[in-house]
């Protein structure tokens, strides 16, 4: 068997790199586009080998968010290849992605190359981290200020507070402590979801009981709203983790209260559709614009910044609720129109006789 040549080894290394690579000869012609570069830009190497690199730059720039001006910036960076300059840009096609480009010189031949790296995930992670820090710092500050302020007030020795005032101060401290606890729980749940470690213990459960309990808790939180439960006469048991489904119901009911600030009716419906029980929670609040119906389940997303500042919240509740339902093998979605209120629905799988015979729930949705 013939020994592998240095040239073959180099070719194999360039082909196997996780990053895209473009090599350009001293005549400014493309001599190599490795498979990763072809995938990043949706091109074929045979269409570009031997062509002017300026043409390739223009083709890439055409699919970017800034257009042809990007090709000029590529040329400028290539002229500084000895300094290994870097440049980030965003592509729209073949798919939306953030690319980091790094030029490097090949002094012996007068040629140069470009490393293309997809840093989309890195940018998303950085954005999530920044949103997390911003949210946590903002959401922690308000309850901590209240707890400290009222605790300090109660400890003042120069004032004697009557019992009613003391109880009101302590009530506020308890509410703000609960708010802190909820924020911490949400952050822990989100980190578990990100790691794929969210624990769901499904068992045959009467969803009617969970709904009634959640509505009773929600009713104690508001005097401006009233609740109507429209539950089917016969509801089969569902596969559910009772604690987690309560968490979902509490979140959706709290949102219904929060985003219908003028009060009004909140309707909770349970009905059977095929092999699922569908739970719906409808309010008569301000509604959600159609373009935001999917995004409301994104982490940290808020439809209206002014409303968010008024009502507070970490922006994690709906993302966590949807993750919990999907971990049960169900689905969650929203229906709404501006000014017409919102309806949040989710499904839970019905317990079948065959599941009981096997003494285990069906496989979770992947």
Order of alpha helices (4+ residues) and beta strands (2+ residues): alpha-beta-beta-alpha-alpha-alpha-beta-beta-beta-alpha-alpha-beta-alpha-beta-beta-alpha-beta-beta-alpha-alpha-beta-beta-alpha
